[in-house]
Amino acid sequence: MVRPAGFEPATLWFEARYSNPLSYGRVQTNYIRETDYPKRKVMVQADTIKTMPKIKLSLVNNILLGGIVLINVYIILAPLAPAVIFWWEKNHTSRLSQLSNQVNLPSKGAKQSSGVAVPVGNTLIVPAMLLETPILEGPTRTEYNTLDQGVWRWPLGSTPDKGGNTILIGHRFTYSNPRGIFYELNQVKVGDYIAVFWNGTEYVYRTTSVASVQPNDVAILNQTKQAELTLYTCTPTWNPTQRLVVTALLSGTKKAGTT
């Protein structure tokens, strides 16, 4: 290529970088078309063409890398965060004692503490889970929508006032809602009390078993002669291949708000 007089620096710059046509093809073209321009203008234009695409590409790469890092951090921490929150609430708040006071333990001489609020509507209270939540109703065809909102009473099961097996189901963990309503179901131990307020009456159950079963184990849905309560959710948290099932037998009933 003929090197025009007065363009030595610019020509050397173009020739040294022309070997990468994908990045610098436009620079070579600009030099050929702008041979009559002053050397200063050619070099400023070349520097602009050289720098701007690199800056834009670097910015895009940094944004994508940052997004990937944030997504991976969320995937790792989301299942753990609710456990940390639960630990804090259990050890640094009065939530446990407040919920325990709402459960009328069916023992001799036991009384509900004065000033304890009685839940409005059908409500599940599990002190071991620091949980007080409404019990939702809905048909099986809308079960997923109902479960996204909270605890769902399986409509083919019983209700506390009729005896038999009352079955309550809830999500444990989803990435859209890491702390599902039954996230802490594993905190319930044999002997723990659970209360269900149903149509103005408090039904107190005592936990008799906590077990993991296969998803196709439908025995947990069977009706029973004795009045009992079944709570179940998916387990384990990261790979929910089983069902965590808590079974509790009725220990006593009492009109809500009485001692």
N, C-alpha and C positions, 0 to 999 in steps of 0.2 A: 504494500500500500504506500502511495506517495505521501510524504509527510510535509504539509504546507509550512511555509516559513512562519515563525512566531508561535507555532502550536506544539512545540516540542514537549513541554510538560503534560499538556492535555492528551496528546497523542500517545505518549508513553503510558499514561494512566489507562486509557481505553484499551490499548493493545495488551497490557498486562492482565486485564480482567475479561477479555473477550472469550477466553476458553470455556466459560460457563454461560452458554447462550440462554439458559432458562432464567438466570438472574440478571444478566447484563446485556442481553440482545438489544434492549431499548436504548442503552447508553451508546452502543456502537452506531445505531441508526441516527441518534441525535447528533453525534459528532459529524457524520457524513453530511447531514442536512444543515448543520449550523456552522459550516466551515468559514463563513464570512463574519461570524460573530466575534466580538473581542474575546481574548483568551479568558478573561476573568468571568465572563458570563457563562462560557462553556463549562468551566470548572465548577462554578456554583451550581449550575443545573445538574451536572454529573454527580456532585456530592449529595444533592437532594434526592436524586433518583436512587442512589446507592443506599442512603440511610433510612428513608421512610419505610420501605417495605420490610426492612429488618426490624425496625421498631414495632411496627404493627404485628408482625409475626411473633415477636418475642412477647408482646402483651397478650396475644391470644393464647400462646402456649402457657403463660403464667396463670391465666384465668382458668384454662382447662385443668392444669395441674392442681390448682387450689381447689377446684370443684371435686376432683377425684379424691383428694385427701380428705375433704370434709365429708363426703359420702362414706368413705371407709371408716372414718372416726365415728360417724353416727351409727353405722351398722354394728360396730364393736361395742359402743357405749350404751346404745338404746336399751338393750336387754338388762343392763346392769343398773342404770340410773334409778328405776323404781325401787330397787332393793335399798339403795342408799337413802332415798327419800323416806321409805318405811322405817328404816333404822333410826333416822333422825326423829320422826314423829313419835315413835315408840319410846325413845329414851329422853326426849327433850320437850315433850308436850304432855298435856293431861288427857289426851284423846283416849287412851286405854281405860283409865279410871272412869271417864265420862260414859263410855259405852258399856262398861261393866255394870255401872249403876243403873243402866236402863234395862238390864236383864234381871227379872225377878227370879232369883234362884229358888227352886222348889224345895227348900230345906226348912226344917222346923225353926220358927221364929224369924226367918229371913224377911226383911222388909225393903221395899224400894226406897231409896234415899229421897228425902223431900226436895222439891224443886226440880226434879228430873222431868224433862220434856217427853211427852208421849208422841211418838211418830204419827203423822197424819197419813192415812192411807195404808195399804198393804206394804210392809217394810221388812227387810231382812237385816238383822244385826248380828255381826260376828266380832266380838271384842278382840279375839286373837288376831284378826285381820285388820283391826282398826276400821271396820267397815259398817256403814249404815247406808242402805240404799233401797230405793223403791223396787218392788217386784212388778215386772212388766208382764202384760198379757198379750197374746197374739197367736194367730194360727201358724201351723207348721210351714205353710207356703211363704211366709214372710219372716221366717226365723232369723235369717242373716241380718235383715234390717233391724229387727228387734234386738238381737244380740249386740249390734253396734251401739245400741243406746244404753245397755246395762244388763241386769239380771233378768232372765226370761224363765217364766214357769212353763214347763213342758205341758201343753194342754191335754195330752193323753194320760198324764199322771193325776194324782189326787190333789186335794187342797187340805190345809190343816184342820178345818172344821169337819171334814168327812172321814178323817183317819186315813189309813193306807199310806202309800208312798208318795209324798210330795217331792217333786223333782225340780230343782232350780239349776239353770245352766248359765255360764258366763264365759266370756273370753278371758284368757290369761295374758297373752302378749300378741300384739301385732305392731308392725313398724309404723302404721298410721296412728296407733294408740298404744304406746309401749306399756303403760300401766293399765292393763285391762282390769275390769271390775273384779275378777278372781285371780289377779296376779299373785296375791299373798295366800292363796288357798293352802299352800304347803306349810303355812305357819300354824294351821289348826292341828291340834294333837288330841289323842284319845283322852276323854275326860273333860274337854273344853265344852262350855255351854254356848248354844246358839239360840237366838230368839227370832220368832216370826210373829209380827203383828198382823193379824188377819181379821178384817171386818170387826174391829173393835176389841178383839181378844188377843192376849199375848200367849203364844205357845212356846214353851221352853224345851229345847232338845239337848241331850247330852251325847257328845260324840262317842261312838263305839268302835269305829274303824276308819283308817285312812290307808288307801291302797291305790296302786297303779294297775290299770287293766288295759287290754287291747281294745282298739276302737270298735271292733265287731262284737264285743262282749255286751250283749243287750240285756243281760240279767240284771244290770243295775237299774233298768227301767221297769222291771216287773213290779206288780202290785203286791202288797204284803198285808197280812192280817193285822199286825201291830202298826200303830201310828209311828211313822218315821219320816225323816227328812234326808234327801240325797242331794248333795251339791257336787257338781263335776265340771271339769275344764280340761283343756289340753295340757300335756306335759311331755318331755321337758321344755324349757323355755325356747331354746334355739332350734330344736328339732322335735316338734310335737307329734311323735309317733304313737303316743299312748294317751290314756285318759286318767287324770287324777280324781279319785272319787272319795268323798267324805260322807259317811253314813252316821246319822244320829237318831237315837230313839227319843220319843216324847217322854219328858219327865214331869210335866205339869202344865196346867193352863190357868189363866187368871184374866179377869176383865181388865183391859188396859187402863192404867192409871190408879188401880186399887193396890192396897198393901196387904 
